[in-house]
Amino acid sequence: MLNMLTPVLALVVWTLCILALMASRRLPVIFSNVKKGIIPPKRNQELVGMENLSDKAVWTADNSNHLHEQPTIFYALCVYSHLVGVSDIINVGLAFAYVGLRIVHSLIQCSTNNLLWRFRAFILSSVLLVVIAGRNVWALVAM
Protein backbone atom coordinates (compact mmCIF):
# COMPACT_ATOMS: atom_id res chain seq x y z
CA MET A 1 0.00 0.00 0.00
CA LEU A 2 1.48 3.31 -1.08
CA ASN A 3 0.99 6.43 0.99
CA MET A 4 3.14 9.37 2.14
CA LEU A 5 5.03 7.16 4.56
CA THR A 6 6.20 4.64 1.95
CA PRO A 7 8.78 7.04 0.44
CA VAL A 8 9.98 7.72 3.99
CA LEU A 9 10.67 4.01 4.42
CA ALA A 10 12.41 3.94 1.04
CA LEU A 11 14.77 6.77 2.00
CA VAL A 12 15.47 5.24 5.41
CA VAL A 13 16.41 1.95 3.74
CA TRP A 14 18.61 3.80 1.23
CA THR A 15 20.33 5.69 4.06
CA LEU A 16 21.07 2.36 5.76
CA CYS A 17 22.50 1.02 2.48
CA ILE A 18 24.86 4.00 2.31
CA LEU A 19 25.81 3.38 5.94
CA ALA A 20 26.75 -0.21 5.02
CA LEU A 21 28.72 1.01 1.99
CA MET A 22 30.54 3.55 4.14
CA ALA A 23 31.45 0.85 6.65
CA SER A 24 32.74 -1.42 3.89
CA ARG A 25 34.96 1.39 2.60
CA ARG A 26 36.24 2.71 5.93
CA LEU A 27 36.52 -0.26 8.26
CA PRO A 28 39.37 -2.01 6.39
CA VAL A 29 41.54 1.11 6.80
CA ILE A 30 40.55 1.51 10.44
CA PHE A 31 41.31 -2.16 11.22
CA SER A 32 44.61 -1.93 9.36
CA ASN A 33 45.56 1.13 11.42
CA VAL A 34 44.64 -0.60 14.68
CA LYS A 35 46.88 -3.53 13.73
CA LYS A 36 49.70 -1.03 13.15
CA GLY A 37 49.04 0.52 16.57
CA ILE A 38 47.55 3.71 15.17
CA ILE A 39 44.79 4.89 17.48
CA PRO A 40 41.60 6.03 15.70
CA PRO A 41 41.13 9.79 15.81
CA LYS A 42 39.10 11.32 18.63
CA ARG A 43 37.45 13.80 16.27
CA ASN A 44 36.71 13.81 12.54
CA GLN A 45 38.96 16.82 12.09
CA GLU A 46 41.94 14.77 13.32
CA LEU A 47 42.40 12.33 10.48
CA VAL A 48 45.68 10.95 11.84
CA GLY A 49 46.12 7.49 10.39
CA MET A 50 43.22 7.96 7.99
CA GLU A 51 45.34 9.22 5.09
CA ASN A 52 44.89 5.84 3.40
CA LEU A 53 41.17 6.34 2.94
CA SER A 54 40.25 6.38 -0.71
CA ASP A 55 38.38 9.30 -2.20
CA LYS A 56 35.33 7.05 -2.53
CA ALA A 57 35.45 6.26 1.18
CA VAL A 58 35.51 9.96 2.03
CA TRP A 59 32.77 10.76 -0.52
CA THR A 60 30.58 7.99 0.89
CA ALA A 61 31.01 9.31 4.43
CA ASP A 62 30.13 12.79 3.19
CA ASN A 63 27.04 11.38 1.48
CA SER A 64 26.00 9.62 4.66
CA ASN A 65 26.15 12.99 6.41
CA HIS A 66 24.11 14.57 3.62
CA LEU A 67 21.42 11.91 4.03
CA HIS A 68 21.03 13.07 7.62
CA GLU A 69 20.69 16.76 6.77
CA GLN A 70 18.14 17.96 4.17
CA PRO A 71 16.07 14.74 4.25
CA THR A 72 14.98 15.64 7.79
CA ILE A 73 12.78 18.28 6.15
CA PHE A 74 11.46 15.59 3.80
CA TYR A 75 10.61 13.29 6.71
CA ALA A 76 8.76 16.07 8.52
CA LEU A 77 6.83 17.03 5.38
CA CYS A 78 5.80 13.44 4.70
CA VAL A 79 4.63 12.84 8.26
CA TYR A 80 2.76 16.15 8.27
CA SER A 81 1.15 15.36 4.89
CA HIS A 82 0.11 11.93 6.12
CA LEU A 83 -1.32 13.19 9.41
CA VAL A 84 -3.36 16.04 7.93
CA GLY A 85 -4.54 14.07 4.92
CA VAL A 86 -2.63 15.80 2.14
CA SER A 87 -1.26 12.51 0.92
CA ASP A 88 -2.86 12.46 -2.50
CA ILE A 89 -1.28 10.76 -5.49
CA ILE A 90 0.54 13.98 -6.46
CA ASN A 91 2.28 14.38 -3.10
CA VAL A 92 3.10 10.67 -2.99
CA GLY A 93 4.56 10.93 -6.50
CA LEU A 94 6.56 14.02 -5.55
CA ALA A 95 7.86 12.23 -2.46
CA PHE A 96 8.97 9.22 -4.51
CA ALA A 97 10.61 11.56 -7.02
CA TYR A 98 12.48 13.19 -4.12
CA VAL A 99 13.72 9.78 -2.96
CA GLY A 100 14.77 8.94 -6.51
CA LEU A 101 16.77 12.15 -6.78
CA ARG A 102 18.43 11.53 -3.41
CA ILE A 103 19.44 8.09 -4.66
CA VAL A 104 20.84 9.64 -7.84
CA HIS A 105 22.68 12.20 -5.69
CA SER A 106 24.18 9.37 -3.61
CA LEU A 107 25.21 7.34 -6.64
CA ILE A 108 26.97 10.36 -8.12
CA GLN A 109 28.69 11.34 -4.88
CA CYS A 110 29.77 7.81 -3.96
CA SER A 111 31.19 7.02 -7.39
CA THR A 112 32.55 10.01 -9.33
CA ASN A 113 31.53 12.93 -7.11
CA ASN A 114 30.88 15.02 -10.21
CA LEU A 115 29.91 18.29 -8.55
CA LEU A 116 27.86 19.63 -11.46
CA TRP A 117 25.64 16.54 -11.70
CA ARG A 118 25.42 16.21 -7.94
CA PHE A 119 24.36 19.86 -7.64
CA ARG A 120 21.66 19.35 -10.27
CA ALA A 121 20.22 16.40 -8.36
CA PHE A 122 20.36 18.43 -5.14
CA ILE A 123 18.60 21.45 -6.64
CA LEU A 124 15.87 19.35 -8.25
CA SER A 125 15.25 17.49 -5.01
CA SER A 126 15.13 20.81 -3.14
CA VAL A 127 12.54 22.12 -5.60
CA LEU A 128 10.42 19.04 -4.90
CA LEU A 129 10.55 19.80 -1.17
CA VAL A 130 9.35 23.34 -1.87
CA VAL A 131 6.49 22.01 -4.01
CA ILE A 132 5.41 19.49 -1.36
CA ALA A 133 5.55 22.19 1.32
CA GLY A 134 3.64 24.59 -0.91
CA ARG A 135 0.90 22.03 -1.55
CA ASN A 136 0.57 21.51 2.20
CA VAL A 137 0.37 25.24 2.86
CA TRP A 138 -2.19 25.58 0.07
CA ALA A 139 -4.30 22.79 1.58
CA LEU A 140 -4.12 24.45 4.99
CA VAL A 141 -5.14 27.87 3.67
CA ALA A 142 -7.92 26.40 1.53
CA MET A 143 -9.60 24.76 4.52
Residue frames as qw, qx, qy, qz and C-alpha x, y, z in Angstrom:
[[0.000, 0.890, 0.457, 0.000, 0.00, 0.00, 0.00],
 [0.450, 0.248, 0.007, 0.858, 1.48, 3.31, -1.08],
 [0.202, -0.925, -0.321, -0.021, 0.99, 6.43, 0.99],
 [0.109, 0.926, -0.238, 0.273, 3.14, 9.37, 2.14],
 [0.592, -0.654, 0.468, -0.056, 5.03, 7.16, 4.56],
 [0.945, 0.183, 0.216, 0.164, 6.20, 4.64, 1.95],
 [0.533, 0.723, -0.182, 0.400, 8.78, 7.04, 0.44],
 [0.359, -0.788, 0.405, -0.294, 9.98, 7.72, 3.99],
 [0.893, -0.234, 0.385, 0.017, 10.67, 4.01, 4.42],
 [0.816, 0.504, 0.066, 0.275, 12.41, 3.94, 1.04],
 [0.226, 0.834, -0.301, 0.404, 14.77, 6.77, 2.00],
 [0.614, -0.626, 0.433, -0.209, 15.47, 5.24, 5.41],
 [0.948, 0.032, 0.289, 0.128, 16.41, 1.95, 3.74],
 [0.629, 0.683, -0.071, 0.365, 18.61, 3.80, 1.23],
 [0.153, -0.853, 0.370, -0.335, 20.33, 5.69, 4.06],
 [0.795, -0.412, 0.439, -0.070, 21.07, 2.36, 5.76],
 [0.888, 0.366, 0.142, 0.240, 22.50, 1.02, 2.48],
 [0.333, 0.817, -0.237, 0.407, 24.86, 4.00, 2.31],
 [0.519, -0.707, 0.416, -0.240, 25.81, 3.38, 5.94],
 [0.932, -0.086, 0.338, 0.096, 26.75, -0.21, 5.02],
 [0.704, 0.617, 0.007, 0.353, 28.72, 1.01, 1.99],
 [0.036, -0.880, 0.323, -0.348, 30.54, 3.55, 4.14],
 [0.735, -0.515, 0.430, -0.097, 31.45, 0.85, 6.65],
 [0.929, 0.186, 0.245, 0.206, 32.74, -1.42, 3.89],
 [0.533, 0.723, -0.069, 0.434, 34.96, 1.39, 2.60],
 [0.125, -0.824, 0.339, -0.437, 36.24, 2.71, 5.93],
 [0.835, -0.481, 0.220, -0.150, 36.52, -0.26, 8.26],
 [0.925, 0.186, -0.059, 0.327, 39.37, -2.01, 6.39],
 [0.343, 0.649, -0.255, 0.630, 41.54, 1.11, 6.80],
 [0.486, -0.684, 0.247, -0.485, 40.55, 1.51, 10.44],
 [0.961, -0.255, 0.107, -0.015, 41.31, -2.16, 11.22],
 [0.778, 0.400, -0.143, 0.464, 44.61, -1.93, 9.36],
 [0.049, 0.730, -0.283, 0.620, 45.56, 1.13, 11.42],
 [0.729, -0.568, 0.204, -0.321, 44.64, -0.60, 14.68],
 [0.978, 0.010, -0.010, 0.208, 46.88, -3.53, 13.73],
 [0.562, 0.507, -0.178, 0.630, 49.70, -1.03, 13.15],
 [0.456, -0.395, -0.475, 0.640, 49.04, 0.52, 16.57],
 [0.009, 0.216, 0.135, 0.967, 47.55, 3.71, 15.17],
 [0.079, 0.425, 0.719, -0.544, 44.79, 4.89, 17.48],
 [0.154, 0.659, 0.609, 0.413, 41.60, 6.03, 15.70],
 [0.102, 0.331, -0.073, 0.935, 41.13, 9.79, 15.81],
 [0.029, -0.379, -0.697, 0.608, 39.10, 11.32, 18.63],
 [0.340, 0.673, 0.229, -0.616, 37.45, 13.80, 16.27],
 [0.729, 0.566, 0.361, 0.134, 36.71, 13.81, 12.54],
 [0.219, 0.959, -0.181, 0.000, 38.96, 16.82, 12.09],
 [0.308, -0.659, 0.683, 0.064, 41.94, 14.77, 13.32],
 [0.915, 0.321, -0.094, -0.228, 42.40, 12.33, 10.48],
 [0.118, -0.642, 0.757, -0.012, 45.68, 10.95, 11.84],
 [0.364, -0.116, 0.924, 0.012, 46.12, 7.49, 10.39],
 [0.576, 0.541, 0.559, -0.251, 43.22, 7.96, 7.99],
 [0.118, 0.650, -0.413, -0.627, 45.34, 9.22, 5.09],
 [0.135, -0.113, 0.926, 0.335, 44.89, 5.84, 3.40],
 [0.461, 0.519, 0.612, -0.379, 41.17, 6.34, 2.94],
 [0.337, 0.269, 0.625, 0.650, 40.25, 6.38, -0.71],
 [0.174, -0.027, -0.111, -0.978, 38.38, 9.30, -2.20],
 [0.521, -0.287, -0.632, -0.498, 35.33, 7.05, -2.53],
 [0.487, -0.370, -0.702, 0.365, 35.45, 6.26, 1.18],
 [0.114, -0.238, -0.252, 0.931, 35.51, 9.96, 2.03],
 [0.306, -0.084, -0.384, -0.867, 32.77, 10.76, -0.52],
 [0.518, -0.348, -0.755, -0.202, 30.58, 7.99, 0.89],
 [0.357, -0.385, -0.585, 0.618, 31.01, 9.31, 4.43],
 [0.060, 0.135, -0.016, -0.989, 30.13, 12.79, 3.19],
 [0.420, -0.198, -0.592, -0.658, 27.04, 11.38, 1.48],
 [0.454, -0.395, -0.776, 0.190, 26.00, 9.62, 4.66],
 [0.154, -0.334, -0.355, 0.860, 26.15, 12.99, 6.41],
 [0.219, 0.024, -0.321, -0.921, 24.11, 14.57, 3.62],
 [0.461, -0.301, -0.754, -0.359, 21.42, 11.91, 4.03],
 [0.401, -0.505, -0.647, 0.407, 21.03, 13.07, 7.62],
 [0.110, -0.229, -0.079, 0.964, 20.69, 16.76, 6.77],
 [0.336, 0.071, -0.261, -0.902, 18.14, 17.96, 4.17],
 [0.438, -0.207, -0.818, -0.311, 16.07, 14.74, 4.25],
 [0.110, -0.298, -0.729, 0.607, 14.98, 15.64, 7.79],
 [0.325, 0.264, 0.017, -0.908, 12.78, 18.28, 6.15],
 [0.481, 0.058, -0.707, -0.515, 11.46, 15.59, 3.80],
 [0.300, -0.203, -0.906, 0.220, 10.61, 13.29, 6.71],
 [0.077, 0.331, 0.487, -0.805, 8.76, 16.07, 8.52],
 [0.401, 0.232, -0.267, -0.845, 6.83, 17.03, 5.38],
 [0.455, -0.028, -0.831, -0.318, 5.80, 13.44, 4.70],
 [0.202, -0.294, -0.832, 0.425, 4.63, 12.84, 8.26],
 [0.191, 0.335, 0.238, -0.892, 2.76, 16.15, 8.27],
 [0.430, 0.150, -0.511, -0.729, 1.15, 15.36, 4.89],
 [0.391, -0.133, -0.908, -0.068, 0.11, 11.93, 6.12],
 [0.122, -0.318, -0.723, 0.601, -1.32, 13.19, 9.41],
 [0.247, 0.423, 0.197, -0.849, -3.36, 16.04, 7.93],
 [0.638, 0.446, 0.616, -0.116, -4.54, 14.07, 4.92],
 [0.386, 0.815, -0.230, -0.366, -2.63, 15.80, 2.14],
 [0.406, -0.352, 0.807, 0.245, -1.26, 12.51, 0.92],
 [0.748, 0.542, 0.145, -0.354, -2.86, 12.46, -2.50],
 [0.896, 0.236, 0.248, 0.284, -1.28, 10.76, -5.49],
 [0.385, 0.845, -0.114, 0.354, 0.54, 13.98, -6.46],
 [0.327, -0.808, 0.431, -0.234, 2.28, 14.38, -3.10],
 [0.883, -0.211, 0.414, 0.061, 3.10, 10.67, -2.99],
 [0.783, 0.525, 0.130, 0.306, 4.56, 10.93, -6.50],
 [0.135, 0.896, -0.255, 0.338, 6.56, 14.02, -5.55],
 [0.615, -0.639, 0.442, -0.130, 7.86, 12.23, -2.46],
 [0.915, 0.045, 0.349, 0.199, 8.97, 9.22, -4.51],
 [0.568, 0.745, -0.019, 0.349, 10.61, 11.56, -7.02],
 [0.227, -0.874, 0.360, -0.235, 12.48, 13.19, -4.12],
 [0.807, -0.367, 0.461, 0.038, 13.72, 9.78, -2.96],
 [0.844, 0.415, 0.221, 0.259, 14.77, 8.94, -6.51],
 [0.315, 0.867, -0.165, 0.349, 16.77, 12.15, -6.78],
 [0.473, -0.745, 0.444, -0.154, 18.43, 11.53, -3.41],
 [0.904, -0.062, 0.394, 0.154, 19.44, 8.09, -4.66],
 [0.657, 0.667, 0.063, 0.347, 20.84, 9.64, -7.84],
 [0.086, -0.912, 0.294, -0.273, 22.68, 12.20, -5.69],
 [0.726, -0.511, 0.460, -0.019, 24.18, 9.37, -3.61],
 [0.896, 0.236, 0.294, 0.236, 25.21, 7.34, -6.64],
 [0.438, 0.819, -0.089, 0.359, 26.97, 10.36, -8.12],
 [0.256, -0.850, 0.375, -0.266, 28.69, 11.34, -4.88],
 [0.788, -0.395, 0.471, -0.026, 29.77, 7.81, -3.96],
 [0.866, 0.270, 0.320, 0.275, 31.19, 7.02, -7.39],
 [0.560, 0.462, 0.139, 0.674, 32.55, 10.01, -9.33],
 [0.275, -0.663, -0.329, 0.613, 31.53, 12.93, -7.11],
 [0.267, 0.371, 0.394, 0.797, 30.88, 15.02, -10.21],
 [0.054, -0.343, -0.428, 0.834, 29.91, 18.29, -8.55],
 [0.289, 0.097, -0.304, -0.903, 27.86, 19.63, -11.46],
 [0.514, -0.196, -0.741, -0.386, 25.64, 16.54, -11.70],
 [0.360, -0.318, -0.750, 0.454, 25.42, 16.21, -7.94],
 [0.044, 0.226, 0.215, -0.949, 24.36, 19.86, -7.64],
 [0.410, -0.052, -0.487, -0.769, 21.66, 19.35, -10.27],
 [0.513, -0.302, -0.802, -0.055, 20.22, 16.40, -8.36],
 [0.259, -0.305, -0.569, 0.719, 20.36, 18.43, -5.14],
 [0.176, 0.128, -0.033, -0.975, 18.60, 21.45, -6.64],
 [0.492, -0.150, -0.624, -0.588, 15.87, 19.35, -8.25],
 [0.479, -0.342, -0.785, 0.195, 15.25, 17.49, -5.01],
 [0.128, -0.254, -0.390, 0.876, 15.13, 20.81, -3.14],
 [0.326, -0.021, -0.303, -0.895, 12.54, 22.12, -5.60],
 [0.527, -0.275, -0.761, -0.260, 10.42, 19.04, -4.90],
 [0.334, -0.338, -0.662, 0.579, 10.55, 19.80, -1.17],
 [0.094, 0.169, 0.074, -0.978, 9.35, 23.34, -1.87],
 [0.450, -0.112, -0.553, -0.692, 6.49, 22.01, -4.01],
 [0.499, -0.335, -0.796, 0.074, 5.41, 19.49, -1.36],
 [0.208, -0.323, -0.482, 0.787, 5.55, 22.19, 1.32],
 [0.201, 0.076, -0.178, -0.960, 3.64, 24.59, -0.91],
 [0.487, -0.238, -0.702, -0.462, 0.90, 22.03, -1.55],
 [0.428, -0.391, -0.730, 0.363, 0.57, 21.51, 2.20],
 [0.057, -0.269, -0.231, 0.934, 0.37, 25.24, 2.86],
 [0.321, -0.058, -0.448, -0.832, -2.19, 25.58, 0.07],
 [0.493, -0.337, -0.787, -0.157, -4.30, 22.79, 1.58],
 [0.313, -0.377, -0.590, 0.641, -4.12, 24.45, 4.99],
 [0.072, 0.212, 0.008, -0.975, -5.14, 27.87, 3.67],
 [0.375, -0.095, -0.602, -0.698, -7.92, 26.40, 1.53],
 [0.223, -0.286, -0.902, 0.233, -9.60, 24.76, 4.52]]
